[in-house]
Amino acid sequence: MADYRILLSEFKTGKVLAEIPASDLQYRSVLSAPGAARVQVPLTAKPLEGLDWSLISPWRTLVHVQRGPLILWAGPLVSWDVDMASEMMTMDLIGLWGYYRRCIINRESPRSDIGYVVNQVGQHVIARELIQLYGDYSADLGGNYWRSNGPDSLTFDMNYPAGKLRDRTYLWYEWKNLGEAIEQLAAVIDGFDFRIDHRRPGTGKIVNDFVFLPQGGTPTSFILEHGVNCDVTRVTSDGAQMCTETGVNGTGEGWGQLKTWWYNGGLEAEAGRRIPRLAAIETHNSVSEYNTAAAQAWRLAAVGQTPMTVPEVRLHPGGDVSAGNLRVGHIVRVRARLAAWPGVEGDYIVQEIDTRVTGSGEETTLSLVPVSIYKRVDGLEAGDGDPGKSRKE
């Protein structure tokens, strides 16, 4: 573990407070989700002498994984346990985004005295404002306004485009989960992906950057070839999410409920790929806007238009592609063949990076999804009346 350092910082300020030794480390980054990590700390190690043990306290401390000059992962300490026989402490951590899943939209905002209400505002602006208003102690967003006592953990690229215009209503008394709201805002057709990057600019603090990513991945030149710089340990093709008919239920009940559903007729009829009718229905009780419900139904159709053919990839240690230069959201090309089987070759989005580090070396595995699941489905037909109409009377 010579290339790795484990740093502790104060959650509320980002100030680096200490460095601790580790004998075993596993950390997982996940696109648009928190990820997790586990660190084993030998309690007999000399660097622990004089450590302020009050720092090893859940939610007070952020733990950062540094590899060479790069900080690859960070998140709050959630729990620890000590095995007295082995004299080993195990620290369990959740990725920094996990904190925002513990926040709620529960106050009025500069935009509305009934919560957070916007019409035709860029989706990236909505996400940033929600985080700053209800998760972080932020720069003033309008007048003398009550702000959360959050950690001010995230920075944003204020020059980033505002993104696709959206309408959103989060009433304060509904106590909508903040992390869920942003994940749902992101996970529709023409939405976005995101991750949190970390850097140490030399100020004694570690900075956490919220990064908006294009939905469908960020192109790279990385090629992962079985037997060359990686091992493709398995390839699976799963049709569990395939569908030709998609529907989303929103607010309301019975005939008054918001409903939108769509058909992918080509998938049922075209020679060479036709399958029987398969339905996929979801209910989102907080959705009151038709366009939001329709975007979620279109996303179901996009995911469901092909089987999910996915290779499992384990990187070769010391290869030209490693945990140090890959990020979730990157697009990589994967090639894997066998003598009598054509195998797979295609572009995949890195959804998860899982790295295990021990005294004997480093092992990194990737979870991938095909780029094709983000491609818009042409020729969808409205399931009730003309496109653009809902069942809500």
GIJORA-V824301 format. One record per backbone hydrogen bond with DSSP energy under -1.0 kcal/mol. NH is the residue of the N-H (numbers start at 1). CO is the residue of the C=O. If there is no record, write none. Layout:
nh=(NH NH)
co=(CO CO)
//
This chain:
nh=(4 5 7 8 9 10 11 14 16 17 18 20 23 25 26 27 28 29 31 32 33 36 37 38 39 40 41 43 45 48 49 51 53 55 57 59 60 61 62 63 64 65 66 67 68 70 72 73 75 77 78 79 81 83 87 88 89 90 91 92 93 94 95 96 98 99 102 105 106 109 116 118 121 123 124 126 127 128 129 130 131 132 133 134 135 136 145 155 158 160 166 168 170 172 174 175 178 179 181 182 183 184 185 186 187 188 189 191 192 193 195 197 199 206 207 209 210 211 213 217 218 224 226 227 228 229 230 231 233 233 236 238 242 243 244 245 246 247 248 249 250 251 256 257 258 260 262 263 264 269 270 273 274 275 280 282 284 287 293 294 295 296 297 298 299 300 301 302 303 304 308 309 310 312 313 314 315 316 319 325 326 329 330 331 332 333 334 335 336 338 341 344 346 348 349 350 351 352 353 354 355 356 357 358 361 363 365 366 367 369 371 373 374 375 381 383 389 391)
co=(1 66 64 18 62 15 60 10 204 8 8 6 40 357 38 355 36 353 351 194 30 28 93 26 91 24 89 87 42 45 46 48 51 52 55 77 57 57 9 75 7 73 5 70 3 67 65 65 63 61 92 92 90 88 83 83 41 81 39 79 37 76 35 74 95 96 99 176 104 112 170 168 166 164 162 122 123 124 125 126 127 128 129 130 131 131 143 208 156 157 121 118 116 114 171 172 103 100 177 178 179 180 181 182 183 186 295 188 186 213 211 209 207 14 199 197 155 195 193 214 329 333 335 230 225 225 225 314 231 312 310 308 239 304 278 278 262 280 260 282 258 287 253 254 251 248 246 381 244 265 266 270 270 267 245 247 249 284 289 290 291 292 293 294 295 296 297 298 299 300 238 307 236 234 366 231 364 229 316 322 322 350 327 218 348 222 346 224 344 341 338 336 334 332 369 330 367 367 29 365 27 363 25 361 358 356 354 313 352 349 347 370 371 372 263 261 386 259)
//
